[in-house]
């Protein structure tokens, strides 16, 4: 009997989610029998809508792994997974007010955002650059002086653009865009001379355009490689521990290679475009050593 009691106590202590630990997001999920994923409709290939109006993408696949871990830990196999569209300007408010539980996209994890929300382990590394029309021969930031330049409103890219504009006295006319599609359209129709965005997203936008050869990505960057993370509520250690465990297990396994190649090195729906973005050495290292650090220097080998 003593042995049985000891084993029972040990199993309770080591179970992923103890009954008396439930609170915050996990309690909310259990009470509502649903987990809500914040998703984007045009952040290809991280989070976007396919030709059947389904939300798909690399970051959504990662969030679904976290949702599976929630189902297992709460013993709720029939837990509903709902998807709610967000944009750059609404993702943090909708997270902090409890509307969404995970934000599944290409959201930069930085110190400023960590004052409001939390992030699980980094799933991508990217640096901000600008796209322009090849015929304009714009390759450096200084070459943009006095020109109209677009970036997505509420993104870190527009923050960097404003900062560089002030520091270098470039006199840019900054055009905030609702999303990536609108920002690239401003470049395409000539209203903007350049569009600032994370380099992987620029490569994808160009590959999807009517004439990919008409555009180029700048040599000069606005930043060091910056981490993307799945966003969750701040001050919720139990839910964060679950998300960190689920993502770390995936990233350290060979399975992450297949998930990455599915979205970055294979034809992707709905148009069968292969973006040909190989995994960088820095990202391989981040997967082998999962971290939620917002510091770009943490990822430099």
HELIX and SHEET records of a PDB file:
HELIX    1   1 UNK A    2  UNK A   14  1                                  13    
HELIX    2   2 UNK A   19  UNK A   21  5                                   3    
HELIX    3   3 UNK A   24  UNK A   32  1                                   9    
HELIX    4   4 UNK A   58  UNK A   74  1                                  17    
HELIX    5   5 UNK A   91  UNK A   96  1                                   6    
HELIX    6   6 UNK A  111  UNK A  114  1                                   4    
HELIX    7   7 UNK A  134  UNK A  136  5                                   3    
HELIX    8   8 UNK A  142  UNK A  144  5                                   3    
HELIX    9   9 UNK A  156  UNK A  168  1                                  13    
HELIX   10  10 UNK A  180  UNK A  188  1                                   9    
HELIX   11  11 UNK A  199  UNK A  208  1                                  10    
HELIX   12  12 UNK A  212  UNK A  214  5                                   3    
HELIX   13  13 UNK A  237  UNK A  251  1                                  15    
HELIX   14  14 UNK A  255  UNK A  264  1                                  10    
HELIX   15  15 UNK A  281  UNK A  288  1                                   8    
HELIX   16  16 UNK A  296  UNK A  299  5                                   4    
SHEET    1   A 3 UNK A  80  UNK A  85  0                                        
SHEET    2   A 3 UNK A  34  UNK A  39  1                                        
SHEET    3   A 3 UNK A 102  UNK A 104  1                                        
SHEET    1   B 3 UNK A  42  UNK A  43  0                                        
SHEET    2   B 3 UNK A  47  UNK A  49 -1                                        
SHEET    3   B 3 UNK A  55  UNK A  56 -1                                        
SHEET    1   C 2 UNK A 117  UNK A 119  0                                        
SHEET    2   C 2 UNK A 231  UNK A 233 -1                                        
SHEET    1   D 2 UNK A 124  UNK A 126  0                                        
SHEET    2   D 2 UNK A 226  UNK A 228 -1                                        
SHEET    1   E 5 UNK A 173  UNK A 177  0                                        
SHEET    2   E 5 UNK A 148  UNK A 152  1                                        
SHEET    3   E 5 UNK A 194  UNK A 198  1                                        
SHEET    4   E 5 UNK A 128  UNK A 133 -1                                        
SHEET    5   E 5 UNK A 215  UNK A 217 -1                                        
END                                                                             
